[in-house]
Amino acid sequence: MYKWIRRGTAAVLVCSALLWGLNLWYGVSLPDRYYVSQGDDLVLTQRAVVAVENGSQEQAVMSSTRPQNQTLSLFGIMPIKTVAVQECEDLTVIPSGEAFGVKMFSQGAVVVGFSPVVTADGTQEPYLNCDIQEGDIICKVNEKEVTRNEEISYLIRESGGKPMELTLQREDGEHTVTLTPVLSSTDGTYKSGLWIRDSAAGIGTITFLNGDTGTFAGLGHPITDADTGTILPVESGEVCPVTIHSITKGTAGEPGELDGVFASNIPLGEILLNNQTGVYGTLTGMDLDGMEPVELGYKQEVEPGSATILCALTDAEPQEYDIEICSVSMAGEDDTKNLVIKVTDPDLLDKTGGIVQGMSGTPILQNGKLVGAVTHVFVNDPTMGYGIFAETMMEYLEDLDTDTE
């Protein structure tokens, strides 16, 4: 009898530990805020999690400006945490899947490397001991705002070897340093030894458009400097039409690529924002006729299972291809990696080998709704990649629409 009591007690302890572990995991992995359509209740894809309204019926009224607090609980018994649930109008967007070209100048110039300067007194490194790092963005020289390589190079050449005050922007804020150029014996000009860059160009995919405002969201990840990985702040940028002339298929260890060229110097629109979740701006040169809007799917509606992506691999209209959403992460440090997806469509696998560079921003659709965008490919398995929630991108686009009104 004692033996059975011990076994029963052990089983209860194990079950309790599992429940508490699951409860803690949901507490970390589930977001603190949800959006729902007007009149709808919060319904979660996690079957074990139940949402319960807090407070009286009068306190439980939601609006577009006042969210309602609800408690998430495990099996309706064990409280997990309190979340804000905000009611919104149904949002519709136009999924695109069109490839586009990006030309962008940054607000300042990015330090991408260093090189010693040959002088009459030997090799010198004027950048040493003045706290300049790769990835720093030079935004001012002697209190004068600068945005181009040429401006900075000119001011250094004309410095006469006098100390220069550089204002740098980096992740932890603004820094001011002093750098003294040296006279190069190679060409007789003053140099700093800094390698800097102020622009970027490439090909990506437009995720969706707001037909009412003419704005767009694309890429699903930031435009960064190729050498330092620094997110480039937008000083000016253009969206350009591209022609895809071939596809380099992806293989394990070698990501593929959409090979294309800018088709025209006439821009389709303007880039106004470049951040961790993508690029955002206005489109004035794209014909929206025949492009059907769909509902935006909220993050809690996305679940593992069948889905499609919409992309144009040539100059033809975008087509839907089958994928599988393998996992969904509701919260995390990297908003660009909420979804793990796998390409299952034989036609797409035959053409590209899976996900290739240039497909960043490709819309992900599930149950007739736009739920996300492709962001990255797994280097060792090009059939798989990451995706971002469309809801996240829409939040930034709405902020941009508000700022430009």
Buried (B, 14 or more C-beta within 10 A) or exposed (E): EEEEEEEEEEEEEEEEEEBEEBBEEBBEEBBEEBBBBEEEEBEBBBEBBBBEBBEEEEEEEBEEEEBBBBBBBBEEEBEBEEBBBBBBEEBBBBBBBBBBBBBBBBBBBBBBEBEBBBBEEEEBEBBEEBEBEBBBBBBBBEEEEBBBBEBBBEBBBEBEEEEBEBBBBBEEEEBEBEBBBBBBEEEEEBBBBBBBBBBBEBBBBBBBBBEEBBBBBBBBBBBBBEBBEBBBBBBBBBBBBBBBEEBBBBEEEEBBBBBBEBEEEEBBBBBBBBBBBBBBBBBEEBEEEEBEBBBBBBBBBBBBEEBBBBBBBBBEEBBBBBBBBEEBBBEEEEBBBBBBBBBBBEEBBEBBBBBBBBBBBBBBBBEEBBBBBBBBBBEEBBBBBBBBBBBBBBBBBBEBBEEEE
